[in-house]
Amino acid sequence: MTVDDNRELIVGAFAAWSRGERNAFRLLADDATWTIAGSSSMAGTYRGRDITR
């Protein structure tokens, strides 16, 4: 995949997510670790595609 292909995939996934059509977290690798910064109830570090802790 090219950089433009990847960009199109990500932009499309988040556009669909904003319309409530799909879950953008499906783009993550099974072993991804990601963090939502801040002090909201969703803030924290997550692993994989699951948004629950």
PDB file of N, CA, C and O in Angstrom:
ATOM      1  N   MET A   1       0.840  -1.196   0.000  1.00  0.00           N
ATOM      2  CA  MET A   1       0.000   0.000   0.000  1.00  0.00           C
ATOM      3  C   MET A   1       0.875   1.245   0.000  1.00  0.00           C
ATOM      4  O   MET A   1       1.943   1.277   0.610  1.00  0.00           O
ATOM      5  N   THR A   2       0.403   2.251  -0.687  1.00  0.00           N
ATOM      6  CA  THR A   2       1.110   3.525  -0.699  1.00  0.00           C
ATOM      7  C   THR A   2       0.632   4.398   0.459  1.00  0.00           C
ATOM      8  O   THR A   2      -0.352   4.081   1.128  1.00  0.00           O
ATOM      9  N   VAL A   3       1.335   5.488   0.680  1.00  0.00           N
ATOM     10  CA  VAL A   3       0.920   6.443   1.706  1.00  0.00           C
ATOM     11  C   VAL A   3      -0.481   6.964   1.389  1.00  0.00           C
ATOM     12  O   VAL A   3      -1.314   7.098   2.285  1.00  0.00           O
ATOM     13  N   ASP A   4      -0.738   7.256   0.119  1.00  0.00           N
ATOM     14  CA  ASP A   4      -2.067   7.752  -0.267  1.00  0.00           C
ATOM     15  C   ASP A   4      -3.148   6.705  -0.032  1.00  0.00           C
ATOM     16  O   ASP A   4      -4.257   7.047   0.379  1.00  0.00           O
ATOM     17  N   ASP A   5      -2.838   5.424  -0.289  1.00  0.00           N
ATOM     18  CA  ASP A   5      -3.794   4.339  -0.017  1.00  0.00           C
ATOM     19  C   ASP A   5      -4.107   4.280   1.474  1.00  0.00           C
ATOM     20  O   ASP A   5      -5.269   4.157   1.861  1.00  0.00           O
ATOM     21  N   ASN A   6      -3.086   4.365   2.301  1.00  0.00           N
ATOM     22  CA  ASN A   6      -3.280   4.328   3.756  1.00  0.00           C
ATOM     23  C   ASN A   6      -4.102   5.514   4.232  1.00  0.00           C
ATOM     24  O   ASN A   6      -5.004   5.367   5.057  1.00  0.00           O
ATOM     25  N   ARG A   7      -3.783   6.691   3.705  1.00  0.00           N
ATOM     26  CA  ARG A   7      -4.523   7.899   4.081  1.00  0.00           C
ATOM     27  C   ARG A   7      -6.002   7.742   3.725  1.00  0.00           C
ATOM     28  O   ARG A   7      -6.872   8.071   4.531  1.00  0.00           O
ATOM     29  N   GLU A   8      -6.284   7.248   2.539  1.00  0.00           N
ATOM     30  CA  GLU A   8      -7.667   7.053   2.095  1.00  0.00           C
ATOM     31  C   GLU A   8      -8.397   6.053   2.998  1.00  0.00           C
ATOM     32  O   GLU A   8      -9.565   6.253   3.332  1.00  0.00           O
ATOM     33  N   LEU A   9      -7.715   4.995   3.385  1.00  0.00           N
ATOM     34  CA  LEU A   9      -8.303   3.993   4.280  1.00  0.00           C
ATOM     35  C   LEU A   9      -8.671   4.606   5.624  1.00  0.00           C
ATOM     36  O   LEU A   9      -9.771   4.384   6.130  1.00  0.00           O
ATOM     37  N   ILE A  10      -7.755   5.376   6.204  1.00  0.00           N
ATOM     38  CA  ILE A  10      -7.994   5.988   7.519  1.00  0.00           C
ATOM     39  C   ILE A  10      -9.086   7.050   7.446  1.00  0.00           C
ATOM     40  O   ILE A  10      -9.994   7.062   8.277  1.00  0.00           O
ATOM     41  N   VAL A  11      -9.007   7.930   6.470  1.00  0.00           N
ATOM     42  CA  VAL A  11     -10.013   8.990   6.329  1.00  0.00           C
ATOM     43  C   VAL A  11     -11.391   8.371   6.126  1.00  0.00           C
ATOM     44  O   VAL A  11     -12.366   8.804   6.740  1.00  0.00           O
ATOM     45  N   GLY A  12     -11.473   7.365   5.271  1.00  0.00           N
ATOM     46  CA  GLY A  12     -12.752   6.706   5.030  1.00  0.00           C
ATOM     47  C   GLY A  12     -13.308   6.022   6.266  1.00  0.00           C
ATOM     48  O   GLY A  12     -14.509   6.084   6.531  1.00  0.00           O
ATOM     49  N   ALA A  13     -12.428   5.365   7.026  1.00  0.00           N
ATOM     50  CA  ALA A  13     -12.870   4.670   8.237  1.00  0.00           C
ATOM     51  C   ALA A  13     -13.405   5.650   9.280  1.00  0.00           C
ATOM     52  O   ALA A  13     -14.433   5.383   9.903  1.00  0.00           O
ATOM     53  N   PHE A  14     -12.728   6.773   9.478  1.00  0.00           N
ATOM     54  CA  PHE A  14     -13.197   7.742  10.463  1.00  0.00           C
ATOM     55  C   PHE A  14     -14.446   8.479   9.987  1.00  0.00           C
ATOM     56  O   PHE A  14     -15.288   8.855  10.802  1.00  0.00           O
ATOM     57  N   ALA A  15     -14.573   8.689   8.688  1.00  0.00           N
ATOM     58  CA  ALA A  15     -15.799   9.300   8.156  1.00  0.00           C
ATOM     59  C   ALA A  15     -16.988   8.371   8.399  1.00  0.00           C
ATOM     60  O   ALA A  15     -18.053   8.826   8.816  1.00  0.00           O
ATOM     61  N   ALA A  16     -16.814   7.078   8.143  1.00  0.00           N
ATOM     62  CA  ALA A  16     -17.885   6.102   8.393  1.00  0.00           C
ATOM     63  C   ALA A  16     -18.214   6.037   9.879  1.00  0.00           C
ATOM     64  O   ALA A  16     -19.383   5.941  10.253  1.00  0.00           O
ATOM     65  N   TRP A  17     -17.196   6.088  10.722  1.00  0.00           N
ATOM     66  CA  TRP A  17     -17.391   6.042  12.180  1.00  0.00           C
ATOM     67  C   TRP A  17     -18.191   7.258  12.635  1.00  0.00           C
ATOM     68  O   TRP A  17     -19.076   7.140  13.482  1.00  0.00           O
ATOM     69  N   SER A  18     -17.882   8.431  12.073  1.00  0.00           N
ATOM     70  CA  SER A  18     -18.600   9.643  12.482  1.00  0.00           C
ATOM     71  C   SER A  18     -20.072   9.581  12.067  1.00  0.00           C
ATOM     72  O   SER A  18     -20.922  10.234  12.671  1.00  0.00           O
ATOM     73  N   ARG A  19     -20.359   8.797  11.042  1.00  0.00           N
ATOM     74  CA  ARG A  19     -21.761   8.610  10.626  1.00  0.00           C
ATOM     75  C   ARG A  19     -22.425   7.451  11.366  1.00  0.00           C
ATOM     76  O   ARG A  19     -23.600   7.161  11.139  1.00  0.00           O
ATOM     77  N   GLY A  20     -21.679   6.789  12.246  1.00  0.00           N
ATOM     78  CA  GLY A  20     -22.216   5.670  13.019  1.00  0.00           C
ATOM     79  C   GLY A  20     -22.272   4.374  12.245  1.00  0.00           C
ATOM     80  O   GLY A  20     -22.963   3.443  12.659  1.00  0.00           O
ATOM     81  N   GLU A  21     -21.562   4.287  11.132  1.00  0.00           N
ATOM     82  CA  GLU A  21     -21.643   3.109  10.270  1.00  0.00           C
ATOM     83  C   GLU A  21     -20.713   1.975  10.664  1.00  0.00           C
ATOM     84  O   GLU A  21     -21.066   0.803  10.525  1.00  0.00           O
ATOM     85  N   ARG A  22     -19.540   2.310  11.149  1.00  0.00           N
ATOM     86  CA  ARG A  22     -18.570   1.265  11.480  1.00  0.00           C
ATOM     87  C   ARG A  22     -17.693   1.692  12.633  1.00  0.00           C
ATOM     88  O   ARG A  22     -17.716   2.848  13.055  1.00  0.00           O
ATOM     89  N   ASN A  23     -16.924   0.758  13.135  1.00  0.00           N
ATOM     90  CA  ASN A  23     -16.014   0.996  14.232  1.00  0.00           C
ATOM     91  C   ASN A  23     -14.604   1.199  13.673  1.00  0.00           C
ATOM     92  O   ASN A  23     -14.032   0.272  13.099  1.00  0.00           O
ATOM     93  N   ALA A  24     -14.036   2.399  13.833  1.00  0.00           N
ATOM     94  CA  ALA A  24     -12.701   2.691  13.318  1.00  0.00           C
ATOM     95  C   ALA A  24     -11.620   1.886  14.030  1.00  0.00           C
ATOM     96  O   ALA A  24     -10.515   1.743  13.507  1.00  0.00           O
ATOM     97  N   PHE A  25     -11.919   1.363  15.203  1.00  0.00           N
ATOM     98  CA  PHE A  25     -10.919   0.592  15.937  1.00  0.00           C
ATOM     99  C   PHE A  25     -10.576  -0.718  15.245  1.00  0.00           C
ATOM    100  O   PHE A  25      -9.580  -1.352  15.592  1.00  0.00           O
ATOM    101  N   ARG A  26     -11.376  -1.133  14.277  1.00  0.00           N
ATOM    102  CA  ARG A  26     -11.079  -2.352  13.523  1.00  0.00           C
ATOM    103  C   ARG A  26      -9.792  -2.201  12.731  1.00  0.00           C
ATOM    104  O   ARG A  26      -9.209  -3.194  12.296  1.00  0.00           O
ATOM    105  N   LEU A  27      -9.339  -0.951  12.539  1.00  0.00           N
ATOM    106  CA  LEU A  27      -8.101  -0.699  11.806  1.00  0.00           C
ATOM    107  C   LEU A  27      -6.860  -1.052  12.623  1.00  0.00           C
ATOM    108  O   LEU A  27      -5.777  -1.215  12.061  1.00  0.00           O
ATOM    109  N   LEU A  28      -7.005  -1.169  13.927  1.00  0.00           N
ATOM    110  CA  LEU A  28      -5.854  -1.441  14.785  1.00  0.00           C
ATOM    111  C   LEU A  28      -5.395  -2.888  14.675  1.00  0.00           C
ATOM    112  O   LEU A  28      -6.189  -3.791  14.411  1.00  0.00           O
ATOM    113  N   ALA A  29      -4.110  -3.088  14.880  1.00  0.00           N
ATOM    114  CA  ALA A  29      -3.565  -4.438  14.956  1.00  0.00           C
ATOM    115  C   ALA A  29      -4.062  -5.094  16.240  1.00  0.00           C
ATOM    116  O   ALA A  29      -4.406  -4.404  17.200  1.00  0.00           O
ATOM    117  N   ASP A  30      -4.099  -6.419  16.256  1.00  0.00           N
ATOM    118  CA  ASP A  30      -4.544  -7.147  17.448  1.00  0.00           C
ATOM    119  C   ASP A  30      -3.743  -6.762  18.682  1.00  0.00           C
ATOM    120  O   ASP A  30      -4.283  -6.736  19.788  1.00  0.00           O
ATOM    121  N   ASP A  31      -2.450  -6.460  18.502  1.00  0.00           N
ATOM    122  CA  ASP A  31      -1.577  -6.184  19.644  1.00  0.00           C
ATOM    123  C   ASP A  31      -1.259  -4.694  19.806  1.00  0.00           C
ATOM    124  O   ASP A  31      -0.279  -4.345  20.463  1.00  0.00           O
ATOM    125  N   ALA A  32      -2.069  -3.817  19.221  1.00  0.00           N
ATOM    126  CA  ALA A  32      -1.838  -2.376  19.324  1.00  0.00           C
ATOM    127  C   ALA A  32      -2.043  -1.902  20.757  1.00  0.00           C
ATOM    128  O   ALA A  32      -2.895  -2.420  21.479  1.00  0.00           O
ATOM    129  N   THR A  33      -1.259  -0.922  21.155  1.00  0.00           N
ATOM    130  CA  THR A  33      -1.442  -0.236  22.426  1.00  0.00           C
ATOM    131  C   THR A  33      -1.638   1.233  22.094  1.00  0.00           C
ATOM    132  O   THR A  33      -0.836   1.825  21.372  1.00  0.00           O
ATOM    133  N   TRP A  34      -2.710   1.822  22.622  1.00  0.00           N
ATOM    134  CA  TRP A  34      -3.007   3.210  22.296  1.00  0.00           C
ATOM    135  C   TRP A  34      -3.551   3.915  23.529  1.00  0.00           C
ATOM    136  O   TRP A  34      -4.088   3.282  24.438  1.00  0.00           O
ATOM    137  N   THR A  35      -3.402   5.240  23.546  1.00  0.00           N
ATOM    138  CA  THR A  35      -3.742   6.029  24.727  1.00  0.00           C
ATOM    139  C   THR A  35      -4.634   7.202  24.351  1.00  0.00           C
ATOM    140  O   THR A  35      -4.401   7.895  23.361  1.00  0.00           O
ATOM    141  N   ILE A  36      -5.663   7.404  25.168  1.00  0.00           N
ATOM    142  CA  ILE A  36      -6.476   8.610  25.080  1.00  0.00           C
ATOM    143  C   ILE A  36      -6.032   9.482  26.249  1.00  0.00           C
ATOM    144  O   ILE A  36      -6.219   9.127  27.413  1.00  0.00           O
ATOM    145  N   ALA A  37      -5.446  10.622  25.923  1.00  0.00           N
ATOM    146  CA  ALA A  37      -4.936  11.524  26.951  1.00  0.00           C
ATOM    147  C   ALA A  37      -6.076  12.325  27.575  1.00  0.00           C
ATOM    148  O   ALA A  37      -7.140  12.487  26.978  1.00  0.00           O
ATOM    149  N   GLY A  38      -5.837  12.810  28.762  1.00  0.00           N
ATOM    150  CA  GLY A  38      -6.801  13.682  29.406  1.00  0.00           C
ATOM    151  C   GLY A  38      -7.356  13.101  30.686  1.00  0.00           C
ATOM    152  O   GLY A  38      -6.806  12.151  31.243  1.00  0.00           O
ATOM    153  N   SER A  39      -8.451  13.682  31.148  1.00  0.00           N
ATOM    154  CA  SER A  39      -9.046  13.266  32.416  1.00  0.00           C
ATOM    155  C   SER A  39     -10.496  12.812  32.265  1.00  0.00           C
ATOM    156  O   SER A  39     -11.208  12.664  33.258  1.00  0.00           O
ATOM    157  N   SER A  40     -10.931  12.593  31.030  1.00  0.00           N
ATOM    158  CA  SER A  40     -12.306  12.125  30.825  1.00  0.00           C
ATOM    159  C   SER A  40     -12.433  10.660  31.243  1.00  0.00           C
ATOM    160  O   SER A  40     -11.439   9.999  31.541  1.00  0.00           O
ATOM    161  N   SER A  41     -13.650  10.175  31.259  1.00  0.00           N
ATOM    162  CA  SER A  41     -13.867   8.770  31.640  1.00  0.00           C
ATOM    163  C   SER A  41     -13.251   7.803  30.631  1.00  0.00           C
ATOM    164  O   SER A  41     -13.009   6.643  30.965  1.00  0.00           O
ATOM    165  N   MET A  42     -12.995   8.253  29.411  1.00  0.00           N
ATOM    166  CA  MET A  42     -12.384   7.397  28.383  1.00  0.00           C
ATOM    167  C   MET A  42     -10.859   7.468  28.397  1.00  0.00           C
ATOM    168  O   MET A  42     -10.203   6.661  27.739  1.00  0.00           O
ATOM    169  N   ALA A  43     -10.289   8.411  29.127  1.00  0.00           N
ATOM    170  CA  ALA A  43      -8.837   8.562  29.164  1.00  0.00           C
ATOM    171  C   ALA A  43      -8.197   7.297  29.737  1.00  0.00           C
ATOM    172  O   ALA A  43      -8.709   6.683  30.672  1.00  0.00           O
ATOM    173  N   GLY A  44      -7.076   6.935  29.151  1.00  0.00           N
ATOM    174  CA  GLY A  44      -6.353   5.767  29.642  1.00  0.00           C
ATOM    175  C   GLY A  44      -5.659   5.047  28.500  1.00  0.00           C
ATOM    176  O   GLY A  44      -5.729   5.470  27.346  1.00  0.00           O
ATOM    177  N   THR A  45      -4.993   3.961  28.834  1.00  0.00           N
ATOM    178  CA  THR A  45      -4.276   3.165  27.850  1.00  0.00           C
ATOM    179  C   THR A  45      -5.063   1.901  27.560  1.00  0.00           C
ATOM    180  O   THR A  45      -5.556   1.239  28.473  1.00  0.00           O
ATOM    181  N   TYR A  46      -5.174   1.581  26.302  1.00  0.00           N
ATOM    182  CA  TYR A  46      -5.940   0.436  25.835  1.00  0.00           C
ATOM    183  C   TYR A  46      -5.037  -0.479  25.025  1.00  0.00           C
ATOM    184  O   TYR A  46      -4.007  -0.052  24.504  1.00  0.00           O
ATOM    185  N   ARG A  47      -5.430  -1.732  24.926  1.00  0.00           N
ATOM    186  CA  ARG A  47      -4.673  -2.700  24.140  1.00  0.00           C
ATOM    187  C   ARG A  47      -5.601  -3.389  23.156  1.00  0.00           C
ATOM    188  O   ARG A  47      -6.702  -3.811  23.511  1.00  0.00           O
ATOM    189  N   GLY A  48      -5.140  -3.499  21.908  1.00  0.00           N
ATOM    190  CA  GLY A  48      -5.938  -4.153  20.884  1.00  0.00           C
ATOM    191  C   GLY A  48      -7.095  -3.316  20.405  1.00  0.00           C
ATOM    192  O   GLY A  48      -7.069  -2.090  20.506  1.00  0.00           O
ATOM    193  N   ARG A  49      -8.102  -3.969  19.888  1.00  0.00           N
ATOM    194  CA  ARG A  49      -9.254  -3.267  19.312  1.00  0.00           C
ATOM    195  C   ARG A  49     -10.364  -2.988  20.317  1.00  0.00           C
ATOM    196  O   ARG A  49     -11.301  -2.249  20.015  1.00  0.00           O
ATOM    197  N   ASP A  50     -10.270  -3.560  21.485  1.00  0.00           N
ATOM    198  CA  ASP A  50     -11.323  -3.436  22.487  1.00  0.00           C
ATOM    199  C   ASP A  50     -11.252  -2.075  23.176  1.00  0.00           C
ATOM    200  O   ASP A  50     -10.187  -1.679  23.652  1.00  0.00           O
ATOM    201  N   ILE A  51     -12.367  -1.361  23.235  1.00  0.00           N
ATOM    202  CA  ILE A  51     -12.366  -0.059  23.887  1.00  0.00           C
ATOM    203  C   ILE A  51     -12.846  -0.143  25.329  1.00  0.00           C
ATOM    204  O   ILE A  51     -13.063   0.887  25.968  1.00  0.00           O
ATOM    205  N   THR A  52     -13.014  -1.338  25.843  1.00  0.00           N
ATOM    206  CA  THR A  52     -13.351  -1.504  27.251  1.00  0.00           C
ATOM    207  C   THR A  52     -12.092  -1.889  28.009  1.00  0.00           C
ATOM    208  O   THR A  52     -11.135  -2.399  27.426  1.00  0.00           O
ATOM    209  N   ARG A  53     -12.100  -1.647  29.276  1.00  0.00           N
ATOM    210  CA  ARG A  53     -10.914  -2.001  30.077  1.00  0.00           C
ATOM    211  C   ARG A  53     -11.238  -3.113  31.010  1.00  0.00           C
ATOM    212  O   ARG A  53     -10.374  -3.554  31.768  1.00  0.00           O
TER     213      ARG A  53
END
